Amino acid sequence: KTGLQSAEHSHDSSSIAKISMNLANNYNYLGAYDKAIKNALYALKIKEAANDLERICYHYVSMSNIFRENKNTAKWEEYLHKAYRMKDVEGCASLGDIAKIYNGLGGIAHEREQYSQALAYYDTLMALSRDAGYDQGINTALSNSAIIYEQRGELHKALEMSIEAEQYFGQNNYDRIFANNFKAGIYQALQQPET
């Protein structure tokens, strides 16, 4: 039996939803979006039918990320707003879930070229993360804000934020690679190819 079949046999709604959402995230990572959506919707159906609100924001954010990968901004936003409405309800969201909500809302605003609104969401993410000592959230807020400043032509501000983000990398090599590529583009635009 698979883990999902065992959970279904035991009628443990929380385990069923968790396993199904993990499968959805794996399918999403592999680019199998139809299977990702099917498993994620199943997980949410189980959670909602059982009125199981524990970490429901994780499930809504995961669902929103699948739609983001599918370039379906309307559904991406729909599920992020569901998470946003539940984020302050006891037990519905972890710090990481809340950080992902603000980052996602910033991403939607950024995609719509609503740069001031995106920066406001990233500022909220920054404040929340600084208060909690959540380095990944600080890094994400700084890095995403730097991208917006670069797009607005504020290259020195973008470079400053990217350099500050380096203090919060942790063990994530992707963040290092992204930052180095980003800074290289900025230095090139500033006519500093040697740097």
N, C-alpha and C positions, 0 to 999 in steps of 0.2 A: 504493500500500500504506500501511496505517497503521503507526505505530511498533510496535504490538503484533505485527502480522503480520510485519514485518521481523525483529523479535527472535525470533519463533517459527521463522521460516525459518532463522535462523542457529543455532538451538538454544542460545542464550545464556540459561541459566536465570535468572541474576541480572537481566538486562535484562527478560526476560519478566515476572518477578515484580514488578520495580520499576514497569514501565509498567502492568501490570494493577492494582497497588495504587493508583497515581496515578489511574487511571480509577475505581476504587472510591471513592476519596476525593472525586473530582469528582461522581460520582453521589450520594454521601451528601450533599454540600453542596446538591445540587439537589433532594434529597428523594426520589430514585428508589432507594429502599432495596433492592428486589429485585435491581436491576442492581448496586448497590454490594456487596451480599453475594455475588452470583455472581462478580464480579471479584476480590473480596478472597479468597474461598475458593480460587479458581483460583491466585492469587498464592501463597498459603500452600502449596497442594498442590505447586506447582513448587518452592518453596524446600525443603520437607520431603523431597520425592522425591529432590532432588539433594543432600540433606544440606548445603545451603548456609546456614550459620548467620550469615553476615555481615549485620548489622543486622536479624536476625530479630525482635528486639523491636519495631522500628518497625512491622513487619507485624502482629504480635500487637496492639500498641496501636491501630493503625489499625482493625483488625477489631473490637476492643473498642469503639471510638468509634462505629462503625456500629451496633452493638447498643445502645449507650447512647442513640443518637438514636431507635432503635426502641422504647425503653422496655423492653428485654429485659435486666433486671438480671442474671439468671443467666448469660447468654452474655457480657455485659459483663464480669462478674467472672471467668468461665472464661478468657477470652483475656488479661485483665490478669494473672491468676495464671500463665499460661504465660509471659508476658513477665517477670514477677517472678522466676520460677525460672531464667531464662536471663540476667538482667541482668548478672551478674558473670562470665559466660563471655567470654573474650577475643574482641573483635570483634562481639559480638552486640548491643551497645547503645551509642548515643551518650549524651552527657550529657543532651541533650534528651529522648531516649527514656526514660531513667531518671527524669527529672523528671516526665514524663507518667505513668509507672507509679505513682509515689507520689501524684501529684495524682488520678489515677483511683481508686486505692484509698481515698483520703480521700473522694472523691465518693461511692463506694459506701457507705462507713460513714456519711457524712452522710445519704444517702438513707434509710438504715435507722435513722436517729436515734441512732446510736452515736457521739455527739458527742466523747467523750473519745478514742475510737479515731481518729476523723477528724482531730482536732487533733494526735494523735501522728504520723499520716502527713504532715500539713502541716508539722509541726516537722521531720521528717526531710527533707522537700523544702526547707525553709528552710535547714537546716544544709548540705545538699549544695550548694545554690545559692550560699550565702555563701562556702563554701570554693572554689567554682569561679568566683566573680565573675559569676554568671549572673543578671542583673537580672530577666529575665522570670520566672524561677523564684521569686525573692524576692517579686516583686509578686504572683504567683499565690498563694503560700503565705499572705502577709499578707491578701490580699483574701478568700480562702476561709475563713481563720480568723475574720476580722471578721464574716462572715455567720453563722458558728456562734455567736459571742459575742452578736451581735444577737438571734438566735433564743432564746438562753438568758436574754435580758433584761439582759445585761451591756453596756449601751449605751455607757458611757464607754470600756470596753476595745475595743469594736467600732470606735468613732470613732477612737481612738488608732491602731489597726492600719491603718485605712483611710487616715488621714493619712500614716502612715509609708510605706504602699505607694506613695504619690504620688512618692516619691524614685526609684522604679524603673520608671516608665512607659515610658521610651524614646520611640519614635515611634508607639506604638499608641494611636490616638484612641479605640478602643473602651474601653480601660482607663480613660481620662479620663472618658468619658461614664458608664460604670458607676459609677466612684467618686463622681462628683458626684451622681448619682441616689441612690446608697446613703447618702451623707452627708446629703442633703436629708431622707431618711426618718428618719434618726437624729435630726437637729436637730428635726424635727417632733415625734418621740416625746419629746424632751427639753423640749418646750414652748419652743423657740427658733425660731419661724417666720421671724423676720427674717434669721437666719443662713442 
